[in-house]
Amino acid sequence: MLNKIRDFGLYGVQGTLISERRFTVQGYPAKDIQARARGNSAMYNRIILVGTRAYTLLVFETSDKRDITNVERFFESFSLH
């Protein structure tokens, strides 16, 4: 399911996958994706599967100065309750 959601997101932004990492968030399967989107934008996507629900967090950067620190801070601020 994580791969299907990843592929759908990449297709929607005409993106090219750069990297991905599978892990867990609070015990639930998750995946972080970094891609290049149309217009030379960077796309960062975190997908978390909780039962039959999928949560996706997206960050797009259009600047040439890409700062993954802010992306990670945003992703880590999300909590499942």
C-alpha positions in Angstrom: 0.0 0.0 0.0 2.8 2.4 0.8 4.3 1.9 -2.7 0.9 2.5 -4.3 0.5 5.8 -2.5 4.1 6.8 -3.3 3.6 6.1 -7.0 0.3 8.0 -7.1 1.9 11.0 -5.5 4.9 11.0 -7.9 2.6 10.6 -10.9 0.5 13.6 -9.7 3.5 16.0 -9.6 5.3 14.4 -12.5 8.0 13.5 -10.0 11.2 11.5 -10.1 12.1 9.4 -7.1 15.4 10.4 -5.5 15.3 8.3 -2.3 13.0 6.5 0.1 13.2 5.0 3.5 10.8 2.6 5.3 10.4 2.8 9.0 7.7 2.9 11.7 5.9 5.9 13.4 4.4 5.0 16.8 4.5 1.3 15.7 2.7 2.0 12.3 4.4 1.4 8.9 5.7 4.5 7.3 7.8 5.7 4.4 9.8 8.9 3.7 10.2 9.9 0.1 12.3 12.5 -1.5 11.6 13.4 -5.1 12.2 16.0 -7.8 8.9 17.4 -9.0 8.1 19.4 -12.1 9.6 22.8 -12.3 12.8 21.5 -10.5 11.0 21.6 -7.1 11.9 19.2 -4.3 9.2 17.1 -2.8 9.3 15.5 0.6 6.5 13.1 1.5 5.9 11.1 4.7 3.3 8.4 4.4 1.9 6.6 7.5 -0.5 3.7 7.4 -2.8 3.4 10.4 -5.2 0.5 9.9 -7.3 1.4 6.8 -6.2 5.1 6.9 -3.2 6.7 5.2 -1.8 9.9 6.4 0.5 11.8 4.1 2.6 14.9 4.9 4.0 16.9 2.0 6.6 19.6 1.7 7.6 21.3 -1.5 10.6 23.5 -1.8 11.1 25.7 -4.9 14.3 27.4 -3.7 17.7 26.2 -4.7 18.7 26.3 -1.1 17.1 23.2 0.2 17.0 22.7 4.0 16.0 19.2 5.1 16.2 20.4 8.8 12.9 22.3 8.5 11.3 19.3 6.7 12.3 16.9 9.4 11.1 19.3 12.1 7.7 19.5 10.4 7.4 15.7 10.0 8.4 15.1 13.6 5.7 17.6 14.8 3.0 15.2 13.6 1.7 12.9 16.2 -0.9 10.1 16.1 -3.4 10.2 19.0 
